[in-house]
Amino acid sequence: MEGRKVPSVVFKTRVRDESVGGPNPFRWQDVSSDELFAGKRVVVFSLPGAFTPTCSNQQVPTYDALYPEFRDLGVDEVYCLSVNDAFVMFQWGKHLGVKNVKLIPDGSGHFTRRMGMLINKEHVGFGMRSWRYAMVVTDGVIEKLFEEPGINDAGEGGDPYGESAPEAVLAYLRSR
């Protein structure tokens, strides 16, 4: 995947819009992968699901806390991508108190599938989800991919977390 352009997809997002009124002042907004990645250096990390233990207790909070270090190393944005819908991603971010990382909903898994990272997690009742990975993307091109070992649909080897941790990505960025 390194050296290849990220998949071209449209993400279905929700944005706050006070003109909507009522208790839920949000509207749908399509955001293309070009809008997210063009002209920027971005760190993306993807994970199996919102509100899950490793994702909620380690991965997202640590990326969020280390955001200033990513910025100091020339990263424009840090995105968390998950095969969850916009409503779930919003509530999860609110629940975790995420301040810096932008949560991107890949509700139908189109981006994840085209990355080759869509796996079947029916063994834990999830259905299709993302394998855990991270990447550095420069102007829409994958510069470096950090993939957890043992990608599979059967849950063999558990749910590894280490290769895609923020510390690994920061170590790579510092070495450049």
C-alpha positions as CSV (number, residue, x, y, z in Angstrom):
1,M,0.0,0.0,0.0
2,E,2.9,2.4,0.6
3,G,3.3,4.7,-2.3
4,R,-0.3,4.3,-3.4
5,K,-3.1,6.9,-3.2
6,V,-5.7,6.4,-0.5
7,P,-9.0,5.1,-1.7
8,S,-11.3,7.7,-3.2
9,V,-14.6,7.5,-1.3
10,V,-17.3,9.7,0.2
11,F,-17.7,9.6,4.0
12,K,-21.2,10.4,5.4
13,T,-20.7,12.8,8.2
14,R,-22.8,15.0,10.5
15,V,-21.9,18.6,11.1
16,R,-23.4,21.1,13.6
17,D,-25.6,23.6,11.9
18,E,-27.6,26.0,14.2
19,S,-30.0,26.8,11.4
20,V,-31.4,23.3,11.8
21,G,-32.8,24.1,15.2
22,G,-34.2,21.7,17.8
23,P,-32.3,19.5,20.2
24,N,-30.2,17.9,17.4
25,P,-28.8,20.8,15.3
26,F,-26.8,18.6,12.9
27,R,-27.1,18.0,9.1
28,W,-25.6,15.4,6.8
29,Q,-22.5,16.4,4.9
30,D,-20.6,14.3,2.4
31,V,-16.9,14.6,2.8
32,S,-14.6,13.1,0.1
33,S,-11.3,11.5,0.9
34,D,-9.8,14.1,-1.4
35,E,-11.1,16.8,1.0
36,L,-9.6,15.0,4.0
37,F,-6.1,14.3,2.5
38,A,-5.3,16.6,-0.4
39,G,-2.4,19.0,0.4
40,K,-1.9,17.7,3.9
41,R,0.3,15.4,5.9
42,V,-2.1,13.3,8.0
43,V,-1.9,10.4,10.4
44,V,-4.8,8.0,10.2
45,F,-5.4,5.2,12.6
46,S,-8.2,2.7,12.2
47,L,-9.7,0.3,14.7
48,P,-12.4,-2.3,15.2
49,G,-15.0,-0.3,16.9
50,A,-16.2,2.6,19.0
51,F,-16.8,2.0,22.7
52,T,-14.6,-1.2,22.6
53,P,-11.9,-1.6,25.3
54,T,-8.6,-1.2,23.6
55,C,-9.9,1.5,21.3
56,S,-11.5,3.5,24.1
57,N,-9.1,2.9,26.9
58,Q,-5.8,3.2,25.0
59,Q,-5.7,4.0,21.3
60,V,-8.0,7.0,21.0
61,P,-7.0,8.7,24.3
62,T,-3.3,8.3,23.6
63,Y,-3.5,9.6,20.1
64,D,-5.5,12.5,21.3
65,A,-3.0,13.3,24.2
66,L,0.0,13.0,21.8
67,Y,-1.6,15.3,19.1
68,P,0.7,18.2,19.9
69,E,3.7,16.0,19.3
70,F,2.3,15.0,15.9
71,R,1.8,18.6,15.0
72,D,5.3,19.5,16.1
73,L,6.6,16.8,13.6
74,G,4.7,18.4,10.7
75,V,1.4,16.5,10.8
76,D,-1.6,18.6,9.9
77,E,-4.4,16.3,11.2
78,V,-4.9,13.1,13.0
79,Y,-7.9,11.0,12.0
80,C,-9.5,8.0,13.6
81,L,-11.4,5.9,11.2
82,S,-13.8,3.2,12.2
83,V,-16.6,1.1,10.5
84,N,-19.2,2.9,12.6
85,D,-21.8,5.4,11.6
86,A,-21.6,9.2,12.2
87,F,-24.0,9.1,15.2
88,V,-21.9,6.5,17.0
89,M,-18.6,8.2,16.2
90,F,-20.0,11.6,17.5
91,Q,-21.3,10.0,20.8
92,W,-18.0,8.1,21.3
93,G,-15.9,11.2,20.8
94,K,-18.1,13.1,23.2
95,H,-18.0,10.2,25.8
96,L,-14.1,10.1,25.6
97,G,-13.7,13.9,25.6
98,V,-11.7,13.9,22.4
99,K,-10.3,17.3,21.7
100,N,-7.9,16.9,18.8
101,V,-8.4,13.7,16.8
102,K,-11.0,13.9,14.1
103,L,-13.3,10.9,14.2
104,I,-14.2,9.7,10.6
105,P,-17.2,7.4,10.1
106,D,-16.7,4.7,7.5
107,G,-20.2,3.3,8.2
108,S,-20.4,1.1,5.2
109,G,-16.8,0.2,5.2
110,H,-16.0,1.4,1.7
111,F,-12.7,3.0,2.6
112,T,-11.7,0.1,4.8
113,R,-12.6,-2.5,2.2
114,R,-10.5,-0.7,-0.5
115,M,-7.6,-0.5,2.0
116,G,-7.7,-4.3,2.2
117,M,-8.4,-4.0,5.9
118,L,-12.1,-5.0,6.2
119,I,-12.5,-8.2,8.3
120,N,-15.4,-10.2,9.6
121,K,-15.7,-10.0,13.3
122,E,-18.9,-12.1,13.6
123,H,-17.1,-14.2,16.2
124,V,-17.7,-11.3,18.7
125,G,-21.0,-10.1,17.2
126,F,-19.6,-7.1,15.3
127,G,-20.0,-8.1,11.7
128,M,-17.7,-6.4,9.2
129,R,-15.1,-4.1,10.9
130,S,-11.6,-2.7,10.3
131,W,-8.4,-4.5,11.2
132,R,-6.3,-2.3,13.4
133,Y,-3.7,-0.2,11.5
134,A,-2.2,3.3,11.2
135,M,-0.7,5.2,8.3
136,V,1.0,8.5,7.5
137,V,-0.5,10.0,4.4
138,T,1.1,12.9,2.5
139,D,-1.1,14.7,-0.1
140,G,-3.3,11.6,-0.5
141,V,-0.5,9.1,-0.9
142,I,0.3,6.5,1.7
143,E,3.8,7.2,2.9
144,K,4.0,4.6,5.7
145,L,1.7,1.8,6.8
146,F,1.7,0.3,10.3
147,E,-0.4,-2.9,10.3
148,E,-1.0,-5.2,13.2
149,P,0.2,-8.7,12.5
150,G,-2.1,-11.7,11.7
151,I,-5.0,-10.1,9.9
152,N,-7.8,-12.7,9.8
153,D,-11.6,-13.2,10.0
154,A,-11.6,-15.8,12.7
155,G,-10.2,-13.9,15.7
156,E,-7.1,-16.0,15.7
157,G,-4.3,-14.3,17.7
158,G,-6.7,-12.0,19.5
159,D,-6.8,-8.2,18.8
160,P,-3.2,-7.1,18.6
161,Y,-2.2,-3.6,19.4
162,G,1.3,-2.3,19.2
163,E,2.4,-1.7,15.6
164,S,-0.3,0.9,15.1
165,A,0.2,2.6,18.5
166,P,0.9,6.3,18.4
167,E,4.3,5.8,19.8
168,A,5.3,3.7,16.8
169,V,4.1,6.3,14.4
170,L,5.9,9.1,16.3
171,A,9.1,7.1,16.2
172,Y,8.8,6.8,12.4
173,L,8.1,10.6,12.1
174,R,11.1,11.5,14.3
175,S,13.4,9.4,12.2
176,R,12.5,11.3,9.0
